[in-house]
Amino acid sequence: MLTRKLIAKEFYLHRWLIVGSTVAGLAGLAIAAEGQMRFNIGMLTWLTSIIAFGVMLAMLGIANERKEHALQFVLSLPLSPGDYVRIKLFGLFLCYLVPWAILSAGTVALLLVRPNLPDGLLPFALLLSGFMLVNFSVVLCGALHTASEGVMTIVIIVTNMGVTLFIFLVGGVPSLNDHLHAAVPVWNGAFWIVLAAEAATLLVALSLPYFVAARRRDFI
């Protein structure tokens, strides 16, 4: 019961951030529906909405609680430090999943419905959406492990740079790039390798707080 209430608290506290990011991302998809220039602008809006939402969610959900001395509130609850870390991890991850799932599904629908957009973009779009989920999990993992604003700034800078590197490096892989403008999506070995790497990284990022942060004697 307490776990559900604390998770519900995360959704309540971040409800406008969730709604605003979802609306902004959907607006970007609407812009991307027509024309090459509009597609680039719309997808940039979509990408920015997801990235900014993840950073703000981690910072507001964790860093701000430290600044506001939420420890006194936590000490009044029948929870161990490990319980609190796990609830915080699960709650914020679920908060992120809502806009991420809606915007990822919207991207897939856009590519399948619009005749002017090649279905060959679908594999890369799914890999990019997966990378966004991994990106947030790394930021969240970092926020759970450090109270240093300097360290978190580095984590945010590195993960943001990682998005650009992913687009250029993974998008430039010949076995993926050669099929971006194909009439049908191509699910080749390169796609599955990148997807497996994303899944492994996601698993590590979400597991670390259970084995490190949750074992500390003090709360986050």
Number of C-alpha atoms within 10 A of each C-alpha: 5 11 16 11 10 15 18 13 13 21 18 13 12 18 12 11 18 21 13 15 23 22 17 19 28 23 16 25 25 18 19 23 20 16 12 12 10 16 18 16 16 23 21 15 20 26 21 17 23 23 21 13 21 30 20 14 22 23 18 14 20 20 20 12 13 14 10 9 10 14 14 9 8 15 13 8 10 10 14 17 19 21 16 19 23 19 19 21 23 16 21 21 20 15 21 23 15 13 24 25 14 14 25 21 13 16 24 16 13 18 18 17 13 12 12 12 21 18 22 22 22 25 22 22 17 17 20 21 20 18 23 23 22 23 25 26 25 21 23 27 21 22 24 25 18 14 15 11 12 10 14 21 12 12 18 21 11 13 20 19 11 16 17 11 12 14 14 11 11 19 18 12 12 11 16 20 15 13 21 21 14 15 13 15 16 19 15 12 11 14 18 13 11 16 18 12 13 20 16 12 17 19 13 15 20 19 15 16 21 15 11 13 21 21 15 14 10 12 19 23
